[in-house]
Amino acid sequence: MRDPLAEPSDLIRSVSRALRVLEAVGRAPKGLTVKQIARRCELTVATTYHLVRTLAYEGYVIRREDGTYIVGLEVADRYRELVTAFRGPPAVGESLRRAASETGYSHYLGRFVGGQVALTALAEGPRSPYLEDLVPGFDEGAHATALGKALLATLTPEQRFRYLREYGMRPFTPQTLVAADAFEADLAAGERRGMQLELGQFRSGVACAAVLVAPDKDMERRTVLACALPAAEMMTSARVVRAKLLAVARAVADGLATEP
């Protein structure tokens, strides 16, 4: 939901409308007709037709034989570029892949992007449950993931309060912390432990642990490393997980240090 109070005075309406059209098409994998797009975007059919033809010409939507439009391949190209930019230097990706191969656990990097907690890189491991939501760009549930907790722990209590008030504390599972005081206590326990932790708070039966890789005065340069594993394994292996995470975090920090 866009904040109308944050709308720039020099907003280019045609660009804004084109993006709304692209978003509408992206949310409809079976495709939409021009009339359906116009209705969903609250635009006239004539305006929508011009926008859709432009997007199709640029490759961002594709017209199928039945007259419906779907997302075009240019969107995939932009996503690949985003993933590459998020991941950082090649050494960082190599460190994640090596960690996933050696431990069997999926490893993730996260940082603040535009002030919001986001997953920025991953390497999947065969022993971790598959989490289809966790892909580069995922920016929900910071209060329910260890990755999110590790980043939020770097904020002041006032900054955290504002963040959680803005993005909410959705209950992903019955174990999700949805009260600010309980969340603060959980972060404090993680600080004492030297590792933020969640057990079944984002997905039932799955646990996640995270440590800080790169502290920085610049909020957007702070990076955390996390791994996911079956909750039962975390209960018996927390110390081993922490030791391995810290070792990988040092390798990732070295890789990030090569970034221009």
C-alpha positions as CSV (number, residue, x, y, z in Angstrom):
1,M,0.0,0.0,0.0
2,R,1.5,3.3,-1.1
3,D,1.5,6.2,1.4
4,P,-0.4,9.1,-0.3
5,L,1.4,11.6,2.0
6,A,4.8,10.4,0.6
7,E,3.8,11.0,-3.0
8,P,6.5,13.2,-4.7
9,S,5.3,16.5,-6.1
10,D,7.0,15.6,-9.5
11,L,5.4,12.2,-9.8
12,I,5.2,11.1,-13.4
13,R,1.7,9.7,-13.6
14,S,2.2,7.6,-16.8
15,V,5.2,5.8,-15.2
16,S,3.2,5.2,-12.0
17,R,0.3,3.8,-14.0
18,A,2.5,1.5,-16.0
19,L,4.0,0.1,-12.8
20,R,0.5,-0.5,-11.5
21,V,-0.4,-2.4,-14.7
22,L,2.7,-4.5,-14.4
23,E,1.9,-5.3,-10.7
24,A,-1.6,-6.3,-11.6
25,V,-0.4,-8.6,-14.4
26,G,2.2,-10.1,-12.1
27,R,-0.4,-11.0,-9.5
28,A,-2.5,-13.0,-12.1
29,P,-0.4,-15.9,-13.4
30,K,-3.3,-17.0,-15.7
31,G,-3.2,-13.7,-17.5
32,L,-5.5,-10.7,-17.7
33,T,-7.3,-9.0,-20.6
34,V,-6.9,-5.3,-21.1
35,K,-10.4,-4.7,-19.7
36,Q,-9.6,-6.8,-16.6
37,I,-6.3,-4.8,-16.1
38,A,-8.2,-1.5,-16.5
39,R,-10.7,-2.5,-13.9
40,R,-8.1,-3.7,-11.4
41,C,-6.0,-0.6,-11.8
42,E,-9.0,1.8,-11.9
43,L,-7.9,3.1,-15.3
44,T,-9.8,3.7,-18.6
45,V,-9.6,1.0,-21.2
46,A,-8.0,3.4,-23.6
47,T,-5.2,4.4,-21.2
48,T,-4.6,0.8,-20.2
49,Y,-4.4,-0.2,-23.9
50,H,-1.6,2.3,-24.5
51,L,0.3,1.3,-21.3
52,V,0.0,-2.4,-22.1
53,R,1.2,-2.0,-25.7
54,T,4.3,0.0,-24.4
55,L,5.1,-2.6,-21.8
56,A,4.7,-5.4,-24.4
57,Y,7.0,-3.5,-26.8
58,E,9.7,-3.3,-24.0
59,G,9.3,-6.9,-23.1
60,Y,7.8,-6.5,-19.7
61,V,4.5,-8.2,-20.6
62,I,3.6,-10.7,-23.2
63,R,0.3,-10.9,-25.2
64,R,-0.9,-14.5,-25.6
65,E,-3.1,-15.9,-28.4
66,D,-6.2,-15.6,-26.2
67,G,-5.7,-11.9,-25.8
68,T,-4.6,-12.0,-22.2
69,Y,-1.3,-10.6,-20.9
70,I,1.3,-12.2,-18.6
71,V,4.6,-11.0,-17.2
72,G,7.4,-10.8,-19.8
73,L,10.9,-12.2,-19.7
74,E,12.4,-8.7,-19.1
75,V,11.1,-8.9,-15.6
76,A,13.1,-12.1,-15.0
77,D,16.2,-10.3,-16.3
78,R,15.7,-7.4,-13.9
79,Y,15.3,-10.0,-11.0
80,R,18.5,-11.7,-11.9
81,E,20.3,-8.4,-11.8
82,L,18.7,-7.7,-8.4
83,V,19.9,-11.0,-7.0
84,T,23.4,-10.4,-8.3
85,A,23.5,-6.9,-6.8
86,F,22.1,-8.1,-3.5
87,R,24.6,-11.0,-3.2
88,G,27.7,-8.8,-3.5
89,P,31.2,-10.1,-4.4
90,P,31.6,-13.6,-5.8
91,A,33.4,-14.7,-2.7
92,V,30.3,-14.1,-0.6
93,G,28.2,-16.5,-2.8
94,E,31.0,-19.0,-2.6
95,S,31.1,-18.9,1.2
96,L,27.4,-19.5,1.3
97,R,27.5,-22.4,-1.1
98,R,30.4,-24.0,0.8
99,A,28.6,-23.7,4.1
100,A,25.4,-25.2,2.6
101,S,27.4,-28.1,1.1
102,E,29.4,-28.8,4.3
103,T,26.6,-28.6,6.8
104,G,23.6,-29.6,4.6
105,Y,21.7,-26.5,5.9
106,S,20.4,-23.7,3.8
107,H,22.2,-20.4,4.5
108,Y,20.9,-16.9,4.1
109,L,22.2,-13.3,4.1
110,G,20.0,-10.4,5.1
111,R,20.3,-6.6,5.5
112,F,18.2,-3.5,5.6
113,V,17.1,-2.4,2.1
114,G,15.3,0.9,2.1
115,G,14.9,0.7,5.8
116,Q,13.2,-2.7,5.6
117,V,14.6,-6.1,6.6
118,A,15.2,-8.1,3.4
119,L,16.7,-11.5,2.5
120,T,19.5,-10.7,0.0
121,A,21.2,-14.1,-0.8
122,L,20.9,-17.8,-0.2
123,A,22.4,-21.2,-0.8
124,E,20.1,-24.2,-0.3
125,G,21.2,-27.3,1.6
126,P,19.6,-30.7,1.4
127,R,19.1,-31.2,5.1
128,S,17.0,-28.0,5.5
129,P,13.2,-28.0,4.9
130,Y,12.3,-26.2,1.7
131,L,11.0,-22.7,2.4
132,E,9.5,-21.4,-0.8
133,D,9.0,-17.9,0.5
134,L,12.6,-17.3,1.4
135,V,14.1,-16.0,-1.9
136,P,16.2,-12.8,-2.5
137,G,13.9,-9.8,-2.0
138,F,11.7,-11.5,0.7
139,D,10.9,-8.7,3.2
140,E,8.2,-10.0,5.5
141,G,8.1,-11.4,9.0
142,A,11.2,-9.9,10.4
143,H,9.8,-10.5,13.9
144,A,9.3,-14.2,13.1
145,T,12.7,-15.1,11.6
146,A,16.1,-15.3,13.2
147,L,17.5,-13.3,10.3
148,G,15.0,-10.5,11.0
149,K,15.7,-10.6,14.7
150,A,19.4,-10.3,14.2
151,L,19.0,-7.1,12.2
152,L,16.3,-5.6,14.4
153,A,18.6,-6.2,17.4
154,T,21.0,-3.7,15.9
155,L,18.3,-0.9,16.2
156,T,17.5,1.1,19.3
157,P,14.4,0.1,21.2
158,E,12.6,3.2,19.8
159,Q,13.6,2.3,16.2
160,R,12.4,-1.3,16.7
161,F,9.1,0.0,18.1
162,R,8.5,2.1,15.1
163,Y,9.5,-0.7,12.7
164,L,7.2,-3.2,14.3
165,R,4.4,-0.7,14.5
166,E,4.8,0.0,10.7
167,Y,5.2,-3.5,9.5
168,G,3.2,-5.4,12.2
169,M,3.7,-8.7,13.9
170,R,1.7,-11.1,11.9
171,P,1.3,-14.6,13.5
172,F,2.8,-17.0,11.0
173,T,2.4,-19.9,13.5
174,P,1.0,-20.3,17.0
175,Q,4.6,-19.8,18.2
176,T,5.1,-16.4,16.6
177,L,5.8,-13.6,19.0
178,V,3.1,-11.0,18.5
179,A,3.7,-8.8,21.6
180,A,6.4,-6.2,21.7
181,D,7.5,-7.0,25.3
182,A,7.9,-10.7,24.6
183,F,9.8,-9.8,21.4
184,E,12.2,-7.6,23.4
185,A,12.8,-10.3,25.9
186,D,13.5,-12.8,23.1
187,L,16.1,-10.4,21.5
188,A,17.8,-10.0,24.9
189,A,18.1,-13.7,25.3
190,G,19.6,-13.9,21.8
191,E,22.1,-11.3,22.7
192,R,23.2,-13.2,25.8
193,R,23.3,-16.4,23.7
194,G,25.4,-14.8,21.0
195,M,22.9,-15.9,18.4
196,Q,19.4,-15.0,17.5
197,L,17.0,-18.0,17.4
198,E,13.5,-18.9,16.4
199,L,11.8,-22.3,16.8
200,G,8.7,-22.8,14.7
201,Q,7.9,-19.1,14.8
202,F,8.0,-18.6,11.0
203,R,7.2,-22.2,9.9
204,S,6.1,-25.0,12.1
205,G,8.8,-27.6,12.6
206,V,11.5,-25.4,11.2
207,A,14.2,-23.5,13.2
208,C,16.5,-20.7,12.2
209,A,19.6,-19.2,13.8
210,A,21.4,-16.0,12.9
211,V,24.5,-14.0,13.8
212,L,25.7,-10.5,12.8
213,V,28.3,-10.5,10.0
214,A,29.0,-6.8,9.6
215,P,28.1,-4.2,12.1
216,D,28.1,-0.6,10.7
217,K,26.9,2.8,11.6
218,D,25.2,2.9,8.3
219,M,22.0,0.8,8.9
220,E,21.9,-0.3,5.2
221,R,25.4,-1.8,5.4
222,R,24.7,-4.1,8.4
223,T,24.6,-7.8,7.3
224,V,23.5,-10.9,9.1
225,L,23.9,-14.6,8.3
226,A,21.3,-17.2,9.1
227,C,20.7,-20.9,8.6
228,A,17.6,-23.0,8.7
229,L,17.2,-26.6,9.9
230,P,14.6,-28.9,11.4
231,A,13.6,-27.7,14.8
232,A,14.4,-31.0,16.4
233,E,18.0,-30.7,15.3
234,M,18.3,-27.2,16.6
235,M,17.3,-28.4,20.1
236,T,20.3,-30.8,20.2
237,S,22.8,-28.9,18.1
238,A,22.5,-25.2,19.0
239,R,26.1,-24.8,20.1
240,V,27.5,-26.5,17.1
241,V,25.2,-24.4,14.8
242,R,26.5,-21.2,16.5
243,A,30.1,-22.1,16.1
244,K,29.7,-23.0,12.4
245,L,27.7,-19.8,11.8
246,L,30.3,-17.7,13.3
247,A,33.0,-19.3,11.2
248,V,31.0,-18.7,8.0
249,A,30.2,-15.2,9.1
250,R,34.0,-14.4,9.2
251,A,34.4,-15.8,5.7
252,V,31.4,-13.7,4.5
253,A,32.8,-10.6,6.2
254,D,36.1,-11.1,4.4
255,G,34.2,-11.4,1.1
256,L,32.2,-8.3,1.7
257,A,35.4,-6.4,2.5
258,T,36.4,-6.8,-1.2
259,E,33.2,-5.0,-2.3
260,P,34.0,-1.6,-3.9
